[in-house]
């Protein structure tokens, strides 16, 4: 039930923000560098205590995304949605992990939105497959 609610909230709230002025794509890569997905902080203020794992970093390698934190996060939900249709093509909840791999090889080429929700903040960025 929690997953269904999160997907509904994502489709209603998250996509409207991503289509607006916060949309970013990665265009600063070199030949041998894996493109980064620029992530904006949508809600929450990251705490300054030592238990905070830092902001996530997301990189795109072909049709695979790797999301990583400096240290394991207690909870993270990751969603990927097609930017033009709003269809959620990937949704997964993680516990106590610092690195998450997302295989989007079954998705069509186009613009997508990556959303990462932790206990402390919500991050969102866009990318192209």
Residue pairs with C-beta under 8 A, 6 or more apart in sequence:
2 93
3 77
3 91
3 93
6 77
6 79
6 91
6 117
7 79
7 88
7 91
10 79
10 81
10 88
10 115
11 81
11 86
11 88
14 42
14 79
14 81
14 113
14 115
14 122
14 124
15 81
15 83
15 86
15 113
17 42
17 124
18 83
18 113
18 115
18 124
18 126
19 83
22 40
22 42
22 124
23 126
24 38
24 40
24 125
24 126
25 38
25 126
25 127
25 128
26 35
26 36
26 37
26 38
26 60
26 127
28 36
29 35
29 36
34 59
34 60
34 61
35 59
35 60
35 61
35 127
36 57
36 58
36 59
36 60
37 58
37 59
37 60
37 65
37 114
37 125
37 126
37 127
38 125
39 55
39 56
39 57
39 58
39 114
39 116
39 123
39 124
39 125
40 123
40 124
40 125
41 55
41 121
41 122
41 123
42 121
42 122
42 123
42 124
43 121
43 122
44 118
44 120
44 121
44 122
45 120
45 121
46 52
46 54
46 55
46 120
46 121
47 120
52 120
53 69
53 70
53 71
53 72
53 73
53 98
53 118
54 69
54 70
54 71
55 121
55 123
56 67
56 68
56 69
56 76
56 116
56 118
56 123
57 67
57 68
57 69
58 65
58 66
58 67
58 68
58 114
58 116
58 125
59 65
59 66
59 68
60 127
62 105
63 103
63 104
63 105
63 107
63 129
64 101
64 102
64 103
64 104
64 105
65 80
65 101
65 102
65 104
65 114
65 127
66 99
66 100
66 101
66 102
67 76
67 78
67 99
67 100
67 101
67 102
67 114
67 116
68 98
68 99
68 100
69 76
69 98
69 99
70 98
71 98
72 96
72 97
72 98
73 94
73 96
73 97
73 98
73 118
73 119
74 95
74 96
74 119
75 93
75 94
75 95
75 118
75 119
76 93
76 94
76 95
76 97
76 100
76 116
76 117
76 118
77 91
77 92
77 93
77 94
77 116
77 117
78 90
78 91
78 92
78 93
78 94
78 100
78 102
78 114
78 115
78 116
78 117
79 88
79 90
79 91
79 114
79 115
79 117
80 88
80 89
80 90
80 91
80 102
80 104
80 107
80 112
80 113
80 114
80 115
81 87
81 88
81 89
81 112
81 113
81 115
82 89
82 107
82 110
82 111
82 112
82 113
83 110
83 111
83 112
83 113
83 126
84 110
84 111
89 104
89 107
89 112
90 102
90 104
92 100
92 102
94 100
104 112
104 129
107 129
108 129
109 128
109 129
110 128
110 129
111 126
111 127
111 128
112 126
112 127
112 128
112 129
113 124
113 125
113 126
114 124
114 125
114 126
114 127
115 122
115 123
115 124
116 122
116 123
116 124
117 123
